[in-house]
Amino acid sequence: MVGGATNGEDHDDRGSAASGAGTEPDARFTLANERTFLAWNRTALALVVAGLGIVQLLPPFPGVPWGRHVLGVPLIVLGAVVSVTAYAEWRRNQAALRRSEPMPHSVLPRILVVTITGVAALSAAVLLVSAVR
């Protein structure tokens, strides 16, 4: 049973990490929620490292001195946003599991798609401006 108690007893876990009345979820669902949280944080870390790599290691674009920063900084910010949002979603998911409610929809895929598409468009623009100069 999704979100059901593992021992058949109801618990009042108001002081737990993901507070909210309800029953203790099956450990498999709690651990799956945690694995998802950790996966999003690996993605966040990769975004931060990619942004730092672009800013610090990529050679400057000819004629576009700001090019590395306009590409790298949004990735670093996106990494921070993904990490914070992943924590908020972990808490919401855990609360839904405790109350045996449907899982809330994640906003993280939309955030990633929009931002990465924007960075790709910026990359194309920087490359085109650099090629013209």
N, CA, C and O of each residue as an XYZ file, in Angstrom:
532
protein
N       0.843     -1.172      0.000
C       0.000      0.000      0.000
C       0.886      1.233      0.000
O       1.741      1.365      0.876
N       0.714      2.123     -0.936
C       1.503      3.333     -1.022
C       1.189      4.216      0.164
O       0.028      4.518      0.439
N       2.242      4.633      0.874
C       2.069      5.549      1.991
C       1.514      4.883      3.228
O       1.264      5.565      4.222
N       1.310      3.580      3.208
C       0.756      2.896      4.366
C       1.811      2.643      5.416
O       3.005      2.646      5.117
N       1.376      2.424      6.648
C       2.296      2.131      7.736
C       2.886      0.751      7.525
O       2.218     -0.152      7.022
N       4.135      0.594      7.909
C       4.803     -0.689      7.729
C       4.347     -1.715      8.750
O       4.429     -2.914      8.486
N       3.870     -1.282      9.904
C       3.453     -2.234     10.924
C       1.957     -2.183     11.201
O       1.500     -2.793     12.168
N       1.194     -1.487     10.400
C      -0.251     -1.421     10.539
C      -0.739     -0.436     11.584
O      -1.949     -0.296     11.765
N       0.162      0.255     12.284
C      -0.242      1.217     13.306
C      -0.139      2.629     12.753
O       0.729      2.925     11.931
N      -1.034      3.498     13.213
C      -0.956      4.906     12.853
C      -0.001      5.602     13.814
O      -0.005      5.313     15.010
N       0.812      6.511     13.301
C       1.749      7.261     14.121
C       1.489      8.740     13.911
O       1.072      9.154     12.830
N       1.731      9.528     14.926
C       1.658     10.980     14.803
C       3.087     11.493     14.793
O       3.701     11.645     15.849
N       3.619     11.759     13.609
C       5.024     12.120     13.454
C       5.201     13.606     13.216
O       5.869     13.989     12.256
N       4.634     14.450     14.047
C       4.723     15.891     13.845
C       6.142     16.418     13.994
O       6.467     17.455     13.416
N       6.979     15.751     14.735
C       8.340     16.219     14.943
C       9.338     15.670     13.953
O      10.530     15.946     14.089
N       8.914     14.909     12.967
C       9.844     14.295     12.021
C      10.362     15.314     11.011
O       9.886     16.447     10.944
N      11.348     14.882     10.227
C      11.975     15.769      9.244
C      10.969     16.283      8.228
O      11.044     17.441      7.816
N      10.038     15.449      7.824
C       8.987     15.874      6.892
C       7.684     15.851      7.683
O       6.905     14.903      7.587
N       7.460     16.889      8.452
C       6.345     16.894      9.391
C       5.005     16.837      8.678
O       4.879     17.217      7.514
N       4.019     16.357      9.400
C       2.666     16.253      8.889
C       2.020     15.037      9.499
O       2.666     14.002      9.664
N       0.773     15.148      9.830
C       0.065     14.017     10.416
C      -0.059     12.917      9.385
O      -0.094     13.177      8.182
N      -0.125     11.712      9.853
C      -0.292     10.584      8.954
C       0.430      9.377      9.496
O       0.817      9.327     10.663
N       0.601      8.407      8.627
C       1.259      7.170      9.025
C       2.664      7.128      8.448
O       2.981      7.780      7.453
N       3.479      6.344      9.107
C       4.848      6.163      8.617
C       4.782      5.428      7.281
O       4.217      4.338      7.206
N       5.356      6.013      6.220
C       5.298      5.349      4.912
C       6.166      4.093      4.889
O       7.090      3.938      5.688
N       5.849      3.221      3.973
C       6.675      2.046      3.729
C       8.100      2.533      3.444
O       8.292      3.488      2.692
N       9.074      1.892      4.031
C      10.470      2.318      3.893
C      10.911      2.376      2.429
O      11.742      3.211      2.072
N      10.370      1.505      1.581
C      10.762      1.517      0.163
C      10.420      2.842     -0.499
O      11.192      3.350     -1.313
N       9.264      3.406     -0.154
C       8.848      4.669     -0.758
C       9.654      5.833     -0.192
O      10.002      6.766     -0.915
N       9.946      5.772      1.105
C      10.777      6.808      1.717
C      12.170      6.803      1.098
O      12.716      7.859      0.780
N      12.744      5.613      0.928
C      14.082      5.513      0.337
C      14.082      5.916     -1.141
O      15.042      6.522     -1.616
N      13.016      5.584     -1.867
C      12.920      6.013     -3.272
C      12.846      7.540     -3.355
O      13.457      8.147     -4.235
N      12.101      8.153     -2.441
C      12.010      9.610     -2.398
C      13.391     10.203     -2.119
O      13.779     11.198     -2.731
N      14.123      9.594     -1.204
C      15.461     10.084     -0.884
C      16.411      9.904     -2.065
O      17.223     10.790     -2.332
N      16.331      8.787     -2.774
C      17.185      8.581     -3.956
C      16.903      9.627     -5.028
O      17.819     10.112     -5.691
N      15.629      9.967     -5.192
C      15.278     11.007     -6.166
C      15.882     12.347     -5.748
O      16.430     13.075     -6.576
N      15.776     12.663     -4.471
C      16.370     13.897     -3.937
C      17.880     13.920     -4.202
O      18.418     14.935     -4.644
N      18.555     12.810     -3.934
C      20.003     12.743     -4.150
C      20.357     12.847     -5.636
O      21.372     13.449     -5.987
N      19.535     12.272     -6.503
C      19.780     12.377     -7.951
C      19.676     13.827     -8.414
O      20.497     14.292     -9.203
N      18.662     14.540     -7.921
C      18.534     15.953     -8.287
C      19.728     16.750     -7.771
O      20.174     17.686     -8.434
N      20.248     16.395     -6.604
C      21.409     17.108     -6.077
C      22.676     16.778     -6.846
O      23.560     17.628     -6.950
N      22.792     15.576     -7.386
C      23.920     15.286     -8.281
C      23.823     16.142     -9.541
O      24.830     16.645    -10.039
N      22.612     16.301    -10.044
C      22.408     17.165    -11.210
C      22.788     18.601    -10.868
O      23.442     19.281    -11.659
N      22.377     19.061     -9.686
C      22.704     20.430     -9.258
C      24.212     20.621     -9.164
O      24.742     21.633     -9.622
N      24.897     19.658     -8.576
C      26.353     19.742     -8.450
C      27.021     19.763     -9.824
O      27.972     20.513    -10.042
N      26.527     18.945    -10.744
C      27.082     18.930    -12.100
C      26.881     20.281    -12.791
O      27.764     20.744    -13.513
N      25.738     20.907    -12.576
C      25.486     22.223    -13.169
C      26.443     23.275    -12.611
O      26.979     24.091    -13.360
N      26.655     23.255    -11.300
C      27.579     24.211    -10.684
C      28.993     23.996    -11.219
O      29.675     24.960    -11.566
N      29.432     22.758    -11.286
C      30.779     22.456    -11.787
C      30.907     22.843    -13.260
O      31.941     23.373    -13.667
N      29.887     22.590    -14.053
C      29.927     22.985    -15.469
C      30.036     24.499    -15.594
O      30.826     25.003    -16.391
N      29.244     25.225    -14.809
C      29.312     26.689    -14.845
C      30.680     27.208    -14.445
O      31.230     28.096    -15.096
N      31.232     26.649    -13.365
C      32.578     27.062    -12.940
C      33.618     26.724    -13.998
O      34.533     27.506    -14.256
N      33.471     25.556    -14.607
C      34.405     25.164    -15.662
C      34.363     26.108    -16.847
O      35.403     26.457    -17.404
N      33.179     26.518    -17.231
C      33.038     27.454    -18.351
C      33.698     28.785    -18.012
O      34.457     29.328    -18.815
N      33.410     29.308    -16.826
C      33.935     30.623    -16.443
C      35.444     30.583    -16.254
O      36.134     31.522    -16.651
N      35.973     29.520    -15.659
C      37.386     29.487    -15.294
C      38.298     28.836    -16.334
O      39.465     29.211    -16.447
N      37.789     27.876    -17.088
C      38.678     27.085    -17.939
C      38.492     27.297    -19.437
O      39.424     27.067    -20.207
N      37.320     27.724    -19.859
C      37.077     27.932    -21.287
C      37.868     29.145    -21.766
O      37.848     30.189    -21.114
N      38.559     29.023    -22.888
C      39.271     30.197    -23.407
C      38.276     31.316    -23.737
O      37.131     31.041    -24.096
N      38.705     32.558    -23.616
C      37.802     33.673    -23.936
C      37.351     33.625    -25.392
O      38.094     33.197    -26.275
N      36.133     34.068    -25.620
C      35.627     34.172    -26.981
C      36.199     35.437    -27.609
O      36.137     36.504    -26.999
N      36.758     35.341    -28.819
C      37.304     36.542    -29.464
C      36.222     37.607    -29.656
O      35.179     37.343    -30.254
N      36.476     38.790    -29.152
C      35.547     39.902    -29.325
C      34.351     39.868    -28.385
O      33.502     40.758    -28.441
N      34.264     38.870    -27.530
C      33.140     38.769    -26.593
C      33.714     38.443    -25.206
O      33.642     37.300    -24.755
N      34.286     39.455    -24.531
C      34.943     39.184    -23.252
C      33.989     38.701    -22.155
O      34.417     38.043    -21.207
N      32.739     39.017    -22.278
C      31.739     38.626    -21.276
C      31.105     37.280    -21.584
O      30.257     36.815    -20.822
N      31.494     36.647    -22.678
C      30.859     35.413    -23.150
C      30.890     34.262    -22.153
O      29.885     33.580    -21.954
N      32.055     34.046    -21.520
C      32.150     32.935    -20.568
C      31.225     33.142    -19.380
O      30.606     32.192    -18.899
N      31.128     34.361    -18.911
C      30.278     34.642    -17.743
C      28.793     34.545    -18.069
O      28.009     34.072    -17.246
N      28.402     34.985    -19.254
C      26.984     34.925    -19.619
C      26.529     33.470    -19.810
O      25.336     33.177    -19.724
N      27.474     32.566    -20.067
C      27.136     31.154    -20.207
C      27.277     30.388    -18.889
O      26.455     29.522    -18.587
N      28.297     30.696    -18.116
C      28.578     29.932    -16.904
C      27.751     30.314    -15.698
O      27.316     29.443    -14.944
N      27.525     31.606    -15.501
C      26.805     32.056    -14.297
C      25.375     31.514    -14.242
O      24.952     31.090    -13.167
N      24.606     31.501    -15.335
C      23.264     30.917    -15.242
C      23.280     29.438    -14.848
O      22.363     28.971    -14.172
N      24.305     28.701    -15.259
C      24.393     27.294    -14.873
C      24.661     27.154    -13.375
O      24.111     26.267    -12.722
N      25.500     28.023    -12.842
C      25.775     28.001    -11.400
C      24.504     28.334    -10.622
O      24.181     27.668     -9.639
N      23.793     29.357    -11.059
C      22.539     29.737    -10.394
C      21.514     28.620    -10.517
O      20.812     28.311     -9.554
N      21.423     28.008    -11.704
C      20.497     26.901    -11.897
C      20.820     25.753    -10.945
O      19.907     25.132    -10.401
N      22.093     25.462    -10.738
C      22.485     24.430     -9.794
C      21.985     24.718     -8.394
O      21.502     23.818     -7.708
N      22.098     25.965     -7.965
C      21.601     26.344     -6.637
C      20.080     26.211     -6.564
O      19.550     25.711     -5.572
N      19.385     26.651     -7.597
C      17.922     26.570     -7.626
C      17.467     25.112     -7.603
O      16.524     24.768     -6.890
N      18.125     24.264     -8.371
C      17.753     22.845     -8.412
C      17.948     22.205     -7.037
O      17.106     21.423     -6.596
N      19.033     22.523     -6.369
C      19.296     21.937     -5.062
C      18.238     22.343     -4.035
O      17.720     21.494     -3.309
N      17.921     23.616     -3.973
C      16.913     24.098     -3.017
C      15.533     23.538     -3.363
O      14.793     23.120     -2.472
N      15.190     23.529     -4.632
C      13.890     23.016     -5.059
C      13.778     21.517     -4.798
O      12.708     21.029     -4.434
N      14.877     20.785     -4.982
C      14.867     19.340     -4.716
C      14.546     19.070     -3.252
O      13.813     18.130     -2.943
N      15.083     19.881     -2.352
C      14.787     19.700     -0.932
C      13.308     19.978     -0.647
O      12.655     19.228      0.079
N      12.798     21.049     -1.219
C      11.382     21.387     -1.012
C      10.483     20.273     -1.551
O       9.484     19.919     -0.924
N      10.837     19.725     -2.707
C      10.035     18.647     -3.278
C      10.160     17.364     -2.470
O       9.184     16.624     -2.347
N      11.331     17.081     -1.918
C      11.493     15.909     -1.062
C      10.537     16.006      0.128
O       9.863     15.035      0.473
N      10.488     17.182      0.750
C       9.597     17.368      1.904
C       8.128     17.223      1.511
O       7.355     16.579      2.220
N       7.742     17.821      0.383
C       6.351     17.702     -0.076
C       5.988     16.261     -0.387
O       4.901     15.800     -0.041
N       6.899     15.551     -1.041
C       6.653     14.144     -1.374
C       6.536     13.294     -0.120
O       5.664     12.429     -0.032
N       7.408     13.537      0.848
C       7.366     12.757      2.076
C       6.058     13.006      2.833
O       5.466     12.079      3.387
N       5.619     14.255      2.850
C       4.342     14.579      3.508
C       3.179     13.894      2.787
O       2.260     13.392      3.435
N       3.212     13.869      1.456
C       2.155     13.201      0.692
C       2.157     11.700      0.974
O       1.095     11.090      1.099
N       3.342     11.105      1.073
C       3.428      9.687      1.407
C       2.823      9.409      2.782
O       2.097      8.432      2.962
N       3.124     10.267      3.739
C       2.607     10.072      5.104
C       1.077     10.157      5.154
O       0.439      9.471      5.952
N       0.500     10.996      4.303
C      -0.960     11.185      4.306
C      -1.660     10.321      3.262
O      -2.868     10.444      3.060
N      -0.900      9.444      2.595
C      -1.443      8.582      1.535
C      -2.148      9.391      0.455
O      -3.203      8.993     -0.039
N      -1.568     10.518      0.095
C      -2.106     11.389     -0.952
C      -1.331     11.166     -2.244
O      -0.235     10.606     -2.224
N      -1.895     11.602     -3.366
C      -1.141     11.510     -4.631
C       0.136     12.352     -4.549
O       0.184     13.371     -3.861
N       1.151     11.905     -5.257
C       2.413     12.636     -5.272
C       2.233     13.953     -6.017
O       1.616     13.984     -7.082
N       2.768     15.044     -5.463
C       2.673     16.337     -6.160
C       3.535     16.336     -7.417
O       4.516     15.599     -7.517
N       3.154     17.167     -8.363
C       3.921     17.283     -9.608
C       5.228     18.021     -9.336
O       5.274     18.951     -8.530
N       6.282     17.597    -10.014
C       7.592     18.214     -9.862
C       7.738     19.379    -10.834
O       7.335     19.292    -11.994
N       8.321     20.471    -10.342
C       8.609     21.614    -11.211
C      10.037     21.544    -11.755
O      10.397     22.310    -12.648
N      10.850     20.631    -11.220
C      12.255     20.585    -11.610
C      12.486     20.320    -13.097
O      13.333     20.988    -13.689
N      11.780     19.382    -13.734
C      12.017     19.200    -15.174
C      11.752     20.475    -15.984
O      12.505     20.803    -16.901
N      10.679     21.184    -15.638
C      10.367     22.427    -16.370
C      11.464     23.475    -16.158
O      11.875     24.144    -17.105
N      11.936     23.617    -14.916
C      13.009     24.577    -14.624
C      14.251     24.241    -15.441
O      14.870     25.126    -16.031
N      14.611     22.964    -15.473
C      15.799     22.555    -16.230
C      15.641     22.800    -17.723
O      16.549     23.324    -18.369
N      14.500     22.424    -18.267
C      14.284     22.583    -19.712
C      14.363     24.051    -20.116
O      15.038     24.401    -21.084
N      13.679     24.893    -19.379
C      13.652     26.321    -19.731
C      15.048     26.934    -19.616
O      15.491     27.642    -20.520
N      15.737     26.665    -18.517
C      17.043     27.291    -18.323
C      18.091     26.740    -19.271
O      18.878     27.505    -19.829
N      18.119     25.435    -19.465
C      19.123     24.863    -20.362
C      18.863     25.286    -21.804
O      19.810     25.503    -22.560
N      17.603     25.408    -22.194
C      17.284     25.920    -23.525
C      17.767     27.364    -23.661
O      18.311     27.745    -24.698
N      17.568     28.159    -22.622
C      18.051     29.543    -22.639
C      19.563     29.625    -22.748
O      20.092     30.439    -23.505
N      20.265     28.779    -21.990
C      21.733     28.769    -22.052
C      22.199     28.303    -23.430
O      23.189     28.815    -23.952
N      21.504     27.349    -24.017
C      21.864     26.904    -25.373
C      21.685     28.040    -26.380
O      22.532     28.236    -27.252
N      20.597     28.780    -26.264
C      20.374     29.926    -27.163
C      21.449     30.993    -26.948
O      21.956     31.571    -27.909
N      21.793     31.252    -25.682
C      22.864     32.213    -25.390
C      24.193     31.737    -25.969
O      24.966     32.534    -26.500
N      24.450     30.451    -25.865
C      25.693     29.887    -26.418
C      25.772     30.127    -27.926
O      26.809     30.533    -28.451
N      24.674     29.871    -28.599
C      24.642     30.093    -30.045
C      24.873     31.566    -30.363
O      25.616     31.891    -31.289
N      24.242     32.457    -29.600
C      24.408     33.896    -29.834
C      25.850     34.333    -29.595
O      26.407     35.093    -30.387
N      26.459     33.858    -28.504
C      27.849     34.220    -28.213
C      28.775     33.710    -29.311
O      29.683     34.420    -29.742
N      28.546     32.493    -29.756
C      29.388     31.951    -30.828
C      29.237     32.739    -32.127
O      30.220     33.000    -32.821
N      28.001     33.115    -32.451
C      27.767     33.892    -33.674
C      28.412     35.282    -33.582
O      29.049     35.739    -34.530
N      28.244     35.941    -32.445
C      28.851     37.270    -32.272
C      30.374     37.145    -32.326
O      31.041     37.991    -32.922
N      30.923     36.108    -31.715
C      32.370     35.894    -31.726
C      32.886     35.615    -33.144
O      33.978     36.055    -33.504
N      32.118     34.899    -33.931
C      32.532     34.566    -35.302
C      32.508     35.789    -36.202
O      33.314     35.897    -37.126
N      31.580     36.721    -35.938
C      31.445     37.921    -36.776
C      32.570     38.900    -36.495
O      33.006     39.620    -37.394
N      33.049     38.934    -35.245
C      34.096     39.921    -34.875
C      35.449     39.480    -35.284
O      36.427     40.189    -35.048
